[in-house]
Amino acid sequence: MLVDHDISPSQARNLERATGAEVLDRTAVILAIFQRHARSREARLQVEIARLAYLAPRLRESGAGKDRQGGGIGAKGAGESQLEIDRRKVRDRIAELRRELQAIEKDAATRRRRRSTQPTVAIVGYTNAGKSSIMRALTGSDLLVADQLFATLDTTVRALQPETKPRILLSDTVGFIKKLPHDLVASFRSTLEEAREAALLLHIVDAADPAFPGQIAVTEQVLAEIDAAGAPRLLVLNKSDKLEEARRIELAQEYPRALVLSAKSTADIARLREHIVEFFERQMVEDELLVPYADLRVMGEIHASCRVLTESYDEAGTRLRVRGPREVVARLRAGL
């Protein structure tokens, strides 16, 4: 028996007694789906922490804790109950998993810092909205694409294809869902950091789902919870291939700043790519850099992080006319 709400342990027990069936609430179902789809070590740790946090208060309903262990010197007084022992084991296990997860998150944060000088786009949206399909089409990657909830739990970072100068990086994030358990939001906070630190959010929506306005609201709520509500974003109404022409026109009028498209259309993906490139082009500046011959080590960084428009040589060094992100150009100039 499935209940589309979070219920207390006593409520679950009473429902099981009344129906004679196993009862799973909304959080239990979502955790089961997450557990099935977690592939990386980080995702498995995140899901396990959330699962144990969900399980801990429900240990009282298992019937454990009635027999007490002998306690103290000379067995005076009762020791820990089995329930207390089980709860302590769960707390210890959560602490152990969090320490391991913190080490992984530290490495992930280091990788994000290394990418901080490059234009970044995070793909966000309700689960099963087509985020991985969009990511795959824009980057030419072989990401898993499946018509199922939470097919993607791990953050994947790829370069926009065809590549630009400087490269634009896209990251795919875990899908959101209505009433997403707080423990899962907390556990996946590191993964969702990609959304908070991105220069642009691609908010992907399944426009063929009649409930998509509510799904937009859910995504906005989760973004607010991770302090990403103020990030620039582009609304993408996906799966237009499932809509009648009249409905596509209606959506374009209702959401004039959004793109109505299909991840299956090469022309639509090219149009989306143009919007992404144009967004970053508007924020770029041109400048001239003089690189002394004794400081040629920075040449590779300049070519990697900026578009070199012209390059000439004189007695002072190499003169480059570059176009790139304002903060990157300023940092390069300061280092010369």
C-alpha positions in Angstrom: 0.0 0.0 0.0 1.4 3.4 -1.1 0.6 6.7 0.7 1.4 9.9 -1.2 2.3 11.7 2.0 4.8 11.3 4.8 3.2 9.4 7.6 4.5 8.7 11.2 5.6 5.3 12.3 2.5 4.7 14.3 0.3 5.7 11.4 2.1 3.2 9.2 1.7 0.5 11.8 -2.1 1.2 12.2 -2.6 1.1 8.4 -0.7 -2.2 8.2 -2.9 -3.7 10.9 -6.0 -2.4 9.2 -5.1 -3.5 5.7 -2.8 -6.5 6.2 -0.5 -5.0 3.6 3.0 -3.4 3.8 2.7 0.4 3.9 5.2 2.7 2.2 4.9 6.5 2.5 6.1 9.0 -0.1 9.6 9.3 1.4 10.1 5.5 1.5 9.2 5.2 -2.2 11.5 8.0 -3.3 14.3 6.5 -1.2 13.8 3.1 -2.8 14.0 4.7 -6.3 17.1 6.7 -5.4 18.7 3.6 -4.0 18.1 1.7 -7.2 19.5 4.4 -9.4 22.6 5.4 -7.3 25.7 4.4 -9.2 28.6 6.4 -8.0 30.1 6.1 -4.5 29.0 9.6 -3.7 25.4 9.0 -4.7 25.2 5.7 -2.8 26.5 7.4 0.3 24.0 10.3 0.0 21.1 7.9 -0.4 22.3 5.7 2.5 22.5 8.6 4.8 19.0 9.7 4.0 17.7 6.2 4.3 19.2 5.7 7.8 17.9 9.1 8.9 14.5 8.0 7.8 14.8 4.6 9.4 16.1 5.8 12.8 12.8 7.1 14.3 11.0 4.1 13.0 13.0 1.5 14.9 10.5 1.9 17.8 7.9 0.2 15.7 9.9 -2.9 15.0 9.1 -4.5 18.3 12.7 -4.2 19.4 13.7 -2.8 22.7 11.6 -4.9 25.1 14.5 -7.0 26.4 17.1 -5.1 28.3 20.7 -6.0 28.5 22.4 -6.6 31.9 23.9 -3.3 32.9 26.6 -1.9 35.2 29.1 -3.5 37.6 27.4 -6.3 39.4 24.4 -6.0 37.0 22.7 -3.4 39.2 20.1 -1.6 37.2 19.1 -2.0 33.6 21.6 -1.4 30.8 20.9 -0.3 27.2 17.7 -1.6 25.6 18.0 -3.3 22.2 16.2 -0.3 20.8 18.8 2.0 22.2 21.6 -0.2 20.9 20.1 -0.2 17.4 19.6 3.6 17.4 23.2 4.1 18.5 24.4 1.8 15.7 22.4 3.9 13.2 23.8 7.2 14.5 27.4 5.8 14.4 26.9 4.5 10.9 25.5 7.9 9.7 28.5 9.7 11.3 30.8 7.3 9.5 29.1 7.8 6.2 29.1 11.5 6.6 32.9 11.6 7.2 33.4 9.5 4.0 31.0 11.8 2.1 32.8 14.9 3.3 36.0 13.6 1.8 34.4 13.1 -1.5 32.6 16.5 -1.4 36.0 18.1 -0.7 37.3 16.7 -3.9 34.2 17.8 -5.8 34.5 21.3 -4.4 38.2 21.4 -5.6 37.1 20.4 -9.1 34.4 23.1 -9.1 37.0 25.7 -8.0 39.2 24.6 -10.9 36.2 25.1 -13.3 35.2 28.4 -11.7 37.1 30.4 -14.4 35.1 28.8 -17.2 31.5 29.6 -18.3 29.2 27.0 -16.6 25.6 26.0 -17.2 23.6 23.8 -14.8 20.7 21.8 -16.2 17.9 21.7 -13.6 14.2 20.8 -13.5 11.6 18.3 -12.4 12.4 14.7 -12.6 11.9 13.0 -16.0 11.6 16.4 -17.8 14.3 15.5 -20.3 17.3 17.0 -18.7 19.7 14.2 -19.7 18.3 14.2 -23.2 19.1 17.9 -23.5 22.5 17.4 -22.0 23.3 14.5 -24.4 22.2 16.5 -27.4 24.1 19.6 -26.5 27.4 17.8 -25.6 27.3 14.7 -27.7 27.9 12.6 -24.6 26.6 9.1 -24.0 24.6 9.8 -20.8 21.9 7.5 -19.7 18.5 8.6 -21.1 15.5 6.8 -19.7 11.8 7.5 -19.3 11.8 7.0 -15.6 12.0 9.0 -12.3 15.4 10.0 -11.1 17.4 8.2 -13.8 20.2 10.7 -13.1 21.6 11.0 -9.5 25.2 11.8 -10.3 26.5 15.1 -11.5 28.1 14.9 -15.0 30.1 17.7 -16.5 30.7 18.0 -20.3 31.7 20.7 -22.7 29.2 22.2 -25.1 29.6 20.9 -28.6 30.8 22.1 -31.0 33.3 23.6 -28.6 33.5 27.4 -28.1 36.4 29.5 -27.0 36.5 29.6 -24.1 34.8 26.3 -23.5 31.3 26.3 -22.0 30.7 23.5 -19.5 27.3 21.9 -18.8 26.4 19.9 -15.7 23.4 17.6 -15.3 21.8 17.5 -11.9 19.5 15.3 -9.9 15.8 15.9 -10.8 13.5 17.6 -8.4 10.1 16.4 -7.3 7.2 17.7 -5.2 7.7 17.3 -1.5 11.3 16.1 -1.9 12.4 14.7 1.5 14.5 17.2 3.4 17.0 14.6 4.2 17.6 14.0 0.5 17.9 17.7 -0.2 20.5 17.9 2.6 22.4 14.8 1.4 22.5 15.9 -2.2 23.4 19.5 -1.3 27.0 19.0 -2.6 25.6 17.7 -5.9 23.2 20.6 -6.1 26.1 23.0 -5.6 26.6 22.8 -9.3 23.3 24.7 -9.7 24.2 27.3 -7.1 27.6 28.1 -8.6 26.6 28.0 -12.3 26.5 31.2 -14.3 23.4 30.1 -16.1 20.6 27.6 -15.2 18.7 25.8 -17.9 15.4 25.1 -16.4 14.0 22.1 -18.3 10.2 21.5 -18.2 8.1 18.7 -19.7 5.6 20.9 -21.6 3.6 17.8 -22.5 2.7 17.1 -18.9 -0.5 19.0 -17.9 0.9 19.5 -14.4 4.0 21.3 -15.6 3.1 24.7 -14.0 3.2 23.1 -10.6 6.5 21.4 -11.5 8.0 24.8 -12.3 6.9 26.0 -8.9 8.6 23.0 -7.2 11.8 23.6 -9.0 11.8 27.2 -8.0 11.2 26.2 -4.4 14.1 23.8 -4.4 16.4 26.3 -6.0 15.5 28.8 -3.3 16.3 26.2 -0.6 19.9 25.8 -2.0 20.3 29.6 -2.4 20.2 29.5 -6.2 16.9 31.4 -6.7 18.7 34.6 -8.0 20.8 32.8 -10.6 20.1 33.8 -14.3 18.1 31.1 -16.0 16.6 30.1 -19.3 13.3 28.3 -19.3 13.1 25.5 -21.8 9.7 23.9 -22.5 10.8 20.5 -23.7 8.9 17.7 -25.5 7.2 19.9 -27.9 7.1 17.0 -30.4 4.2 15.6 -28.2 2.2 18.8 -28.6 -0.2 20.0 -31.3 0.9 23.1 -33.2 -1.8 25.2 -31.6 -0.6 24.3 -28.2 3.0 25.1 -29.1 1.9 28.6 -30.2 -0.1 29.0 -27.1 2.9 28.2 -24.9 5.1 30.5 -26.8 2.6 33.3 -26.1 2.2 32.4 -22.5 5.9 32.1 -21.8 7.5 34.7 -24.2 10.9 34.4 -22.7 11.0 30.6 -22.8 12.2 28.3 -25.6 9.6 25.8 -26.8 11.5 22.9 -28.3 12.1 19.2 -28.5 15.4 17.5 -27.5 14.8 15.2 -30.5 15.0 18.1 -33.0 18.5 18.9 -34.3 17.3 22.4 -35.3 15.8 23.0 -31.8 19.1 22.0 -30.1 21.1 24.3 -32.4 18.7 27.1 -31.5 19.2 26.4 -27.8 23.0 26.3 -28.2 22.9 29.7 -29.8 21.0 31.1 -26.8 23.6 29.7 -24.4 26.5 31.1 -26.4 24.8 34.5 -26.8 24.3 34.7 -23.0 28.0 34.3 -22.3 29.0 36.5 -25.3 27.1 39.4 -23.7 29.2 39.1 -20.6 32.6 38.9 -22.3 35.0 41.8 -22.8 37.9 42.4 -25.2 41.3 43.5 -24.1 45.0 43.5 -25.2 47.5 41.5 -23.2 51.3 41.7 -23.5 53.0 38.5 -22.5 56.8 38.9 -22.0 58.8 36.2 -23.7 60.1 35.2 -20.2 56.5 34.6 -19.1 55.2 32.3 -21.8 53.8 29.9 -19.3 50.6 31.8 -19.3 50.1 31.4 -23.0 48.4 28.1 -22.6 46.1 29.5 -20.0 45.1 32.4 -22.2 44.3 30.1 -25.1 42.3 27.8 -22.9 40.3 30.5 -21.1 39.8 33.1 -23.8 39.3 33.5 -27.5 42.4 34.9 -29.1 41.4 37.4 -31.8 44.9 38.5 -33.0 48.4 37.6 -32.0 51.6 39.5 -32.9 55.2 39.7 -31.8 57.6 42.5 -31.0 60.7 43.1 -28.9 58.6 43.3 -25.7 56.9 40.0 -26.1 53.7 38.5 -27.6 50.7 40.9 -28.0 47.3 39.2 -27.9 43.9 40.7 -28.5 41.6 38.5 -26.5 37.9 38.1 -25.7 36.8 36.3 -22.6 34.9 36.5 -19.3 35.5 39.9 -17.6 36.9 38.3 -14.4 39.2 35.9 -16.3 40.6 38.7 -18.4 41.2 40.9 -15.3 42.9 38.0 -13.5 45.2 37.4 -16.5 46.1 41.0 -16.8 46.9 41.2 -13.1 49.2 38.3 -13.4 51.3 39.7 -16.2 
